[in-house]
Amino acid sequence: MTADLKAYEVWATTPEAEGTLADRARGVLPEMESTKQLVKLVSGMYKPGMTVLDVGCNAGHYLRGLHRLDPTLAYTGIDAYPSYIEQALEIFADDPNAQFAVKSILDPLYPNDPRDISYCCNVLLHLPDFRVPVRNILASTTQVCFIRSLFGEYTTIVRRARDHELDKHGDPVRFIFQNTWEESLFTTFVESLGWKVEFIEDEFDPKVLESEYGELKKGRGTRIVGAKQVDGNIVFNWVWAKITPR
Ligand SMILES: C[S@@+](CC[C@H](N)C(=O)[O-])C[C@H]1O[C@@H](n2cnc3c(N)ncnc32)[C@H](O)[C@@H]1O
């Protein structure tokens, strides 16, 4: 690991960690369950001509689903890791309305050219804190931002070890964050920035997630226990936050 790389940055050292997403972007694999709900949520706000920002876009696979709303959608996808953006640029090379850029949500995005609609799905739970990313996303948004992450009754900081190496304190050296943020903590912060939050239940087909867990992800990733989504031994309380100006 290089000195300036953080222990949680699995995407820099193991880009194949998100192995299915480029094939979803190519249309070789089916779209994710979260794509279906994202398209539904965006369709409630979208009007032709609006600009859309996909934060943590990976290979840009959500754009395939959003093309159902508008094949000429003015889309920008950003991701912090160049290997994903290179894939996205190749996959969507023929789309004149799709732009991709290497940018981190830990830095300002487009404060001087904010987009109408932004979304950031399945990213914040893997970062140490939500506050700087949310501030940056909202500073680059004018009308609505959708965030899909883990929200719940308590804030729970979870580090899933990636291998067996522990430091002298017993902490994993390389890990993945799987953090849940208390809903009221998130809401209070977002309101302090002049926006309001509505939490929306995650919709998914348990049969699809179960079959992907077995076939596509070879017994890793999300599975269903009771009515809950579970990853390893952690309950994943996926929730959508719809954020609009106050
Ligand atoms: C679990 S994947 C989710 C990808 C996609 N948003 C989805 O929902 O399928 C997390 C993504 O966040 C990106 N990411 C992680 N840290 C980031 C940062 N600081 N800024 C922008 N993107 C980041 C990763 O490269 C990866 O593509």
The ligand as an SDF file (V2000), in Angstrom:
LIG
                    3D

 27 29  0  0  0  0  0  0  0  0999 V2000
  -19.8000   -0.2130   -4.0870 C   0  0  0  0  0  0  0  0  0  0  0  0
  -19.2710    0.7190   -5.4750 S   0  0  0  0  0  0  0  0  0  0  0  0
  -20.8280    1.3970   -6.0230 C   0  0  0  0  0  0  0  0  0  0  0  0
  -20.8160    1.7550   -7.4930 C   0  0  0  0  0  0  0  0  0  0  0  0
  -22.1350    2.3310   -8.0020 C   0  0  0  0  0  0  0  0  0  0  0  0
  -22.4080    3.6340   -7.4150 N   0  0  0  0  0  0  0  0  0  0  0  0
  -23.2590    1.3930   -7.6850 C   0  0  0  0  0  0  0  0  0  0  0  0
  -24.1510    1.7380   -6.9030 O   0  0  0  0  0  0  0  0  0  0  0  0
  -23.2640    0.2960   -8.2620 O   0  0  0  0  0  0  0  0  0  0  0  0
  -18.4800    2.1310   -4.7430 C   0  0  0  0  0  0  0  0  0  0  0  0
  -17.9390    3.0980   -5.7710 C   0  0  0  0  0  0  0  0  0  0  0  0
  -17.5590    4.3070   -5.1100 O   0  0  0  0  0  0  0  0  0  0  0  0
  -16.3640    4.7480   -5.6860 C   0  0  0  0  0  0  0  0  0  0  0  0
  -15.6990    5.6190   -4.7250 N   0  0  0  0  0  0  0  0  0  0  0  0
  -15.1170    5.2720   -3.5580 C   0  0  0  0  0  0  0  0  0  0  0  0
  -14.6090    6.3510   -2.9320 N   0  0  0  0  0  0  0  0  0  0  0  0
  -14.8840    7.4150   -3.7100 C   0  0  0  0  0  0  0  0  0  0  0  0
  -14.6060    8.8090   -3.6180 C   0  0  0  0  0  0  0  0  0  0  0  0
  -13.9440    9.3250   -2.5830 N   0  0  0  0  0  0  0  0  0  0  0  0
  -15.0440    9.6150   -4.5990 N   0  0  0  0  0  0  0  0  0  0  0  0
  -15.7180    9.1210   -5.6690 C   0  0  0  0  0  0  0  0  0  0  0  0
  -15.9890    7.8010   -5.8250 N   0  0  0  0  0  0  0  0  0  0  0  0
  -15.5820    6.9570   -4.8580 C   0  0  0  0  0  0  0  0  0  0  0  0
  -15.6110    3.4550   -5.9700 C   0  0  0  0  0  0  0  0  0  0  0  0
  -14.5710    3.5990   -6.9090 O   0  0  0  0  0  0  0  0  0  0  0  0
  -16.7350    2.5690   -6.5090 C   0  0  0  0  0  0  0  0  0  0  0  0
  -16.9190    2.7120   -7.8850 O   0  0  0  0  0  0  0  0  0  0  0  0
  1  2  1  0
  2  3  1  0
  2 10  1  0
  3  4  1  0
  4  5  1  0
  5  6  1  0
  5  7  1  0
  7  8  2  0
  7  9  1  0
 10 11  1  0
 11 12  1  0
 11 26  1  0
 12 13  1  0
 13 14  1  0
 13 24  1  0
 14 15  1  0
 14 23  1  0
 15 16  2  0
 16 17  1  0
 17 18  1  0
 17 23  2  0
 18 19  1  0
 18 20  2  0
 20 21  1  0
 21 22  2  0
 22 23  1  0
 24 25  1  0
 24 26  1  0
 26 27  1  0
M  CHG  2   2   1   9  -1
M  END
$$$$
